[in-house]
Structure formats: structure tokens, C-alpha cells
Amino acid sequence: MLVDLSHTIEHGMITYAGLPPPAISDFLSREASRSRYAAGTEFHTGRIDMVANTGTYLDKPSHRFADGSDVSMIPLDAVAGIPALLLRAKGRSIDAAAIAGHDLRGKALLIHTGWSQHWRTETYFNNQHPFVSGDAAEKLARSGVRLVGVDSYNIDDTADQSRPAHTLLLGAGIYIVEHLTNLESLPDLGPIHFFAVPAKVRGLGTFPVRAFAMV
């Protein structure tokens, strides 16, 4: 069974406070296209203008580090079909104790906080979201985990301008997926394989993904 873990990208929605929303429009409408083709033939060509941090998206090292690799350089086996471990997090700060005892080597860690229930509300942006603490990020950076995903507004506490989770994880070459949703639908037991594949865009360190799990 496939479980969708992505938010839908819609015209005018806000993913991150202070960043512009996507603008979705017609580049060529069906009506306008009719003059270009034979009678009864029409096409629609849409246009979307958006920042890379829109919807459910993946961060690569170049999002944080100037010399880091970008999304065009992602091997498919690093973002598709990864064995995943689901962590049901409690409380606002997810610390090292929460991940202790888990074998994360070669896996994706998916952190279910429940914060996605606030998506597209003022609460989502109120800087009270759950986050991965600095000590947990240090532990994750040494754990061999391949990717860390979270259904929260930011993997870091946005009050901490040093952004330790982004710094430590991306510095270790560990990908981050933020703004996941529907993690409550994943089973606590049983195999989970995670997919979060962005478009192959050169020069960007972040890009939306269609995140889903195979269970």
C-alpha cells in the first residue's frame, strides 16, 4: 500500500512565514490554444512561480553550505525506497534520548509530531512547533541515518538562529524533508519504505517532493 505524505501545493498558500506563496496560472489557456491547432484540438499549458521552499520539500547540503551538493546530484537510491523508522515524538523538543536505542544506519527517520494538523493556519507559524534539538542532531549526524523527515514547520527551533539541526545534518550529508503530513497513517510495526524524489534541478539546495511511503 502507498501512503501519501505530501501537502498539496496550491495557489496562494503559505508554507513558511515571510516567503512568497506559489502563483499558479495559465501560460496558455485551452481557449487561446484553439487557434494554434486543428478544429477540436486544444491544450492547456500551466505556469507556476514559486520559491524552492514550497509545500513538502527536501533540503540538500547546498541549502546550508555554499560548497554543498545540489538537488540535481541526488542519487535515486538515496531518496527512493529507503527503509524507514517511524518515531512518534512527544513534547516540543525532540532530544537525544528520544532516538536512543534505534538502529538508524542506512535508514530514513520519520518523526511524527502531529504538527501538520495545523497546516494553513496561524498556529502552524507561531514558532511553537516541535523541533530536533542540538544534542539529538549531533547524535543523528553520527548515527549513519540517510535522511530525517519531520511533519513540523521547521526541523530547528526557529528562535535559534544558528540552526543546529540543519547545520549538523546537512554538514554530515544527511538530507532533510520538512512539512511532511499524514504520518499518523503509517504503522508502528512492519516494514516502511520512504520516497521523496525532487525534480532534477541544477543550482538549488531545496525543492518540493512528492513524499510517500510503501507499507
Secondary structure, DSSP 4 states (H G I P E B T S, - for coil): -EEE--PPP-TT--SSTTSPPPEEEEEE-HHHHGGGSSTT----EEEEE--SS-SSEEE-GGGT-TTS--GGG--GGGTSSEEEEEEE--SSEE-HHHHTT---TT-EEEEE-SGGGGTTSGGGGSS---EE-HHHHHHHHTTT--EEEESSS-SS-TT-TT-HHHHHHHHTT-EEEES---GGGS-SSS--EEEEEEP--TT-SEEEEEEEEE-
